[in-house]
Amino acid sequence: MKVKYRILEERTIDGGWETIGVITLFDVEPLHLQLNGIVQHTVSTSIWRVILGRVRERGLTLETYHLAFGEYEGDYRLLLEIQEVEGKTAAEIREYLRDKYVYGNTITAAQPVAA
């Protein structure tokens, strides 16, 4: 199984950008499961409800997904490059993408924190 995706970033307090997840395109049925996001739990659910509503209403694709950001494009952006990953199952691919793009920027409980 192959999945296409774009990297999602959020503006940081210092004005930079931080990777917080990916928007994925799975080649599966039903159609509403094809275009989906795998994002950090810290994103604003109220903002993402608006963005997801626009994606559905406008019939946006992976290529045009960023058009749903509207007034939030100063806070969120999708990198232009569409990447592809392959795996045996959808669950395996989701786990890989979560590990790399969602949890990859966080400190785990096992890591020491400098004082």
Backbone bond lengths (Angstrom), bond angles and torsions (degrees), N, CA, C in turn:
res aa  C-N    CA-C-N  psi(-1)  N-CA   C-N-CA  omega(-1)  CA-C   N-CA-C  phi
1 M - - - 1.442 - - 1.531 108.35 -
2 K 1.326 115.92 136.66 1.462 121.49 177.72 1.523 109.35 -116.45
3 V 1.326 115.00 142.81 1.458 121.62 179.53 1.524 108.70 -130.82
4 K 1.310 115.82 134.00 1.459 121.02 174.84 1.528 107.85 -97.01
5 Y 1.344 115.63 149.46 1.457 118.80 179.67 1.526 111.73 -156.06
6 R 1.331 113.83 159.56 1.470 122.05 172.95 1.518 108.20 -124.57
7 I 1.313 116.55 142.09 1.459 122.16 -178.50 1.531 109.86 -78.59
8 L 1.335 115.54 133.66 1.457 123.53 -179.40 1.527 109.03 -103.62
9 E 1.333 115.54 132.82 1.462 120.54 178.46 1.523 110.39 -125.38
10 E 1.343 114.14 153.53 1.460 122.12 178.06 1.526 108.80 -123.77
11 R 1.317 116.37 142.90 1.464 122.05 179.26 1.531 109.18 -66.63
12 T 1.327 116.11 136.40 1.462 121.47 177.33 1.526 109.91 -93.03
13 I 1.297 116.32 167.82 1.467 121.62 -179.32 1.523 111.65 -59.08
14 D 1.347 116.59 -35.03 1.470 119.81 -178.33 1.529 113.15 -85.43
15 G 1.349 117.07 6.42 1.464 120.74 176.31 1.513 115.12 92.70
16 G 1.327 117.09 -0.72 1.466 120.57 176.75 1.525 110.52 -85.53
17 W 1.319 115.54 -168.49 1.460 121.23 179.81 1.522 109.35 -126.88
18 E 1.344 116.03 140.86 1.458 122.75 179.28 1.527 109.26 -126.43
19 T 1.314 117.09 134.78 1.458 121.47 176.52 1.518 109.15 -69.43
20 I 1.340 116.10 128.88 1.465 120.62 -179.88 1.521 112.83 -124.48
21 G 1.328 117.23 1.70 1.447 118.85 179.09 1.516 112.36 156.91
22 V 1.331 114.65 -160.36 1.464 121.60 -179.40 1.521 109.99 -143.42
23 I 1.315 115.25 154.85 1.459 122.51 168.60 1.522 105.22 -105.64
24 T 1.320 116.51 125.34 1.461 121.22 -172.06 1.526 111.90 -111.78
25 L 1.315 114.77 154.88 1.458 122.51 172.85 1.521 107.50 -127.29
26 F 1.338 115.80 102.04 1.463 122.79 177.31 1.523 108.47 -91.88
27 D 1.296 117.40 139.75 1.463 122.39 176.90 1.529 108.14 -90.90
28 V 1.363 115.36 75.04 1.461 121.44 -175.85 1.519 110.34 -138.78
29 E 1.297 115.33 168.55 1.456 122.34 171.26 1.523 106.89 -110.69
30 P 1.300 122.79 150.82 1.457 127.16 -3.01 1.529 111.96 -73.77
31 L 1.305 114.87 165.48 1.455 121.48 -174.16 1.523 113.76 -58.07
32 H 1.349 118.22 -35.54 1.468 119.65 -176.88 1.526 112.96 -67.86
33 L 1.320 117.85 -13.23 1.464 120.88 177.16 1.528 112.76 -92.10
34 Q 1.314 117.25 -6.99 1.457 120.07 -176.46 1.521 112.62 -68.09
35 L 1.317 118.22 -49.63 1.460 122.99 -176.44 1.524 107.77 -103.58
36 N 1.343 116.22 116.22 1.444 119.88 -171.84 1.516 110.73 -148.65
37 G 1.314 116.95 167.56 1.454 121.32 178.04 1.513 112.01 -119.89
38 I 1.317 115.50 146.05 1.459 122.97 171.55 1.521 104.39 -123.12
39 V 1.352 116.75 103.25 1.463 120.62 -171.72 1.527 111.41 -132.31
40 Q 1.334 115.20 162.88 1.460 120.89 176.93 1.519 110.06 -62.49
41 H 1.320 116.38 149.12 1.467 120.92 -179.72 1.527 112.94 -70.74
42 T 1.320 117.29 -7.30 1.466 120.65 -177.55 1.533 113.32 -86.17
43 V 1.330 118.46 -5.23 1.463 119.62 -179.92 1.528 109.76 -68.52
44 S 1.306 116.40 153.19 1.463 121.70 179.65 1.525 110.14 -71.67
45 T 1.325 116.03 115.61 1.467 119.05 -179.13 1.524 111.58 -66.58
46 S 1.327 117.86 -33.56 1.468 118.92 -179.99 1.529 110.83 -67.18
47 I 1.335 117.65 -39.57 1.468 120.71 177.21 1.525 109.87 -66.73
48 W 1.328 117.38 -43.49 1.460 119.54 -177.38 1.519 112.70 -70.02
49 R 1.336 117.99 -26.76 1.472 119.58 173.16 1.524 110.03 -62.87
50 V 1.328 116.34 -41.87 1.473 121.26 178.20 1.524 110.06 -63.47
51 I 1.333 116.92 -48.34 1.465 121.47 -179.43 1.528 110.78 -60.81
52 L 1.326 117.79 -47.28 1.470 121.15 -179.74 1.525 111.55 -63.27
53 G 1.326 116.85 -37.12 1.465 120.49 176.46 1.515 111.65 -61.78
54 R 1.323 116.31 -41.83 1.465 120.24 178.37 1.526 111.52 -66.14
55 V 1.320 116.71 -38.76 1.476 119.92 178.22 1.523 109.47 -59.24
56 R 1.337 116.41 -46.78 1.475 120.46 -179.35 1.527 111.69 -66.96
57 E 1.330 116.38 -48.58 1.473 121.33 -177.28 1.525 112.31 -59.36
58 R 1.319 116.25 -40.62 1.466 121.13 -175.24 1.520 113.39 -92.42
59 G 1.329 117.35 -3.63 1.459 120.40 -179.58 1.519 112.51 62.39
60 L 1.342 115.99 39.42 1.461 120.09 -176.60 1.528 111.40 -71.14
61 T 1.309 115.65 157.37 1.458 123.15 -178.67 1.527 109.31 -114.05
62 L 1.304 117.00 179.72 1.461 120.11 175.55 1.526 110.12 -59.00
63 E 1.309 116.41 -38.65 1.466 121.52 -179.42 1.525 112.53 -67.85
64 T 1.330 117.86 -32.86 1.469 121.58 -174.91 1.531 113.47 -110.23
65 Y 1.305 117.99 5.27 1.465 123.54 -175.87 1.534 112.38 -51.05
66 H 1.318 117.19 -39.33 1.466 122.32 -177.33 1.528 113.12 -60.08
67 L 1.315 117.98 -20.38 1.467 121.42 179.38 1.530 111.92 -66.90
68 A 1.321 117.12 -16.14 1.462 121.30 178.91 1.530 112.49 -79.60
69 F 1.321 118.35 -13.31 1.462 120.98 -175.40 1.523 112.80 -67.47
70 G 1.328 117.99 -35.52 1.462 121.45 177.33 1.512 112.79 49.18
71 E 1.326 116.26 -123.18 1.464 121.24 -177.53 1.528 113.39 -67.30
72 Y 1.323 117.84 -8.31 1.470 121.73 179.30 1.529 112.54 -96.71
73 E 1.332 118.10 3.35 1.463 119.27 -177.41 1.523 113.00 -67.65
74 G 1.308 118.65 -13.58 1.458 121.16 172.27 1.521 112.39 -78.18
75 D 1.337 115.48 -16.04 1.467 121.45 -178.51 1.524 113.41 -106.78
76 Y 1.334 117.10 -27.47 1.466 122.04 -178.20 1.521 109.96 -132.39
77 R 1.330 115.35 147.60 1.463 119.69 174.04 1.527 109.40 -151.33
78 L 1.318 114.26 152.94 1.462 121.86 173.30 1.513 108.10 -108.46
79 L 1.319 116.35 132.53 1.454 118.74 174.92 1.526 108.65 -66.85
80 L 1.316 117.01 147.43 1.466 121.40 -174.08 1.528 113.37 -67.10
81 E 1.322 116.75 -35.75 1.462 120.16 -174.37 1.527 111.94 -65.60
82 I 1.321 115.40 129.69 1.463 121.31 173.11 1.525 106.87 -95.51
83 Q 1.336 114.58 118.88 1.458 120.63 -178.81 1.512 109.67 -103.59
84 E 1.318 116.02 167.74 1.463 121.18 -178.88 1.516 109.19 -136.67
85 V 1.314 115.62 140.81 1.454 121.72 176.25 1.533 107.77 -132.68
86 E 1.320 115.48 148.56 1.458 120.52 -178.02 1.524 109.38 -122.94
87 G 1.311 116.70 142.72 1.461 121.97 178.32 1.514 110.05 -156.89
88 K 1.320 115.21 172.41 1.473 120.32 -178.42 1.525 111.85 -74.49
89 T 1.345 115.96 -37.39 1.468 120.16 -177.96 1.527 110.42 -136.03
90 A 1.322 115.10 163.45 1.463 120.29 176.33 1.520 110.24 -63.83
91 A 1.330 117.56 -38.59 1.460 121.04 179.51 1.529 111.10 -62.46
92 E 1.308 117.05 -41.27 1.467 121.45 178.31 1.530 110.93 -62.58
93 I 1.313 116.65 -41.92 1.469 121.13 179.90 1.518 110.57 -67.86
94 R 1.337 117.77 -44.20 1.467 120.89 178.54 1.530 110.63 -60.14
95 E 1.324 117.23 -42.09 1.464 120.86 178.96 1.537 110.79 -62.43
96 Y 1.322 116.56 -44.42 1.466 121.06 178.73 1.533 111.05 -60.07
97 L 1.344 116.76 -47.35 1.463 121.02 -178.58 1.532 111.53 -66.06
98 R 1.339 117.23 -39.86 1.467 120.35 176.35 1.525 110.81 -61.44
99 D 1.322 116.21 -47.16 1.472 120.29 -179.25 1.525 111.75 -61.58
100 K 1.314 117.01 -40.33 1.461 121.02 -175.01 1.528 113.29 -80.43
101 Y 1.339 117.71 -41.11 1.464 120.16 -170.58 1.528 115.31 -111.76
102 V 1.306 117.99 -22.35 1.463 119.90 -179.59 1.524 109.95 -98.44
103 Y 1.323 116.79 -53.57 1.461 120.73 -177.57 1.514 112.84 -90.87
104 G 1.305 118.68 -9.61 1.452 122.47 -178.01 1.513 113.98 -63.72
105 N 1.336 117.22 -23.44 1.465 121.22 -178.07 1.521 113.24 -101.65
106 T 1.321 116.98 7.39 1.463 119.33 -177.73 1.520 110.32 -109.98
107 I 1.307 116.38 156.10 1.462 121.98 177.82 1.522 107.81 -90.59
108 T 1.323 116.85 130.72 1.458 120.06 178.53 1.517 109.26 -83.68
109 A 1.314 116.67 162.16 1.462 122.27 -178.97 1.521 111.52 -61.85
110 A 1.316 118.11 -26.17 1.461 121.79 -177.59 1.513 112.98 -79.65
111 Q 1.331 118.96 -15.17 1.452 121.74 -178.26 1.528 110.39 -84.03
112 P 1.335 117.23 134.99 1.457 118.59 176.96 1.529 110.56 -71.44
113 V 1.302 116.26 145.92 1.454 122.00 178.75 1.527 107.89 -109.72
114 A 1.329 115.49 129.44 1.470 119.82 179.89 1.525 109.73 -68.44
115 A 1.301 116.39 138.79 1.472 121.23 -178.48 1.522 110.17 -89.40
